[in-house]
């Protein structure tokens, strides 16, 4: 049960990391330029997912070590 919760947050962190690099990959492979607003908005979303996943993972670890 604990492994499932941890892996859920690991997936969230991984998706966040992918979203952070997504604007750069899009610009490199498509040849189109994203505006700074959209690029930063997408990166901010990814960073938010990463931070949320890390916080939740720390909460799960704290709960497990408390038992």
Helices and strands as residue ranges (DSSP letters): H 2-30, H 36-66
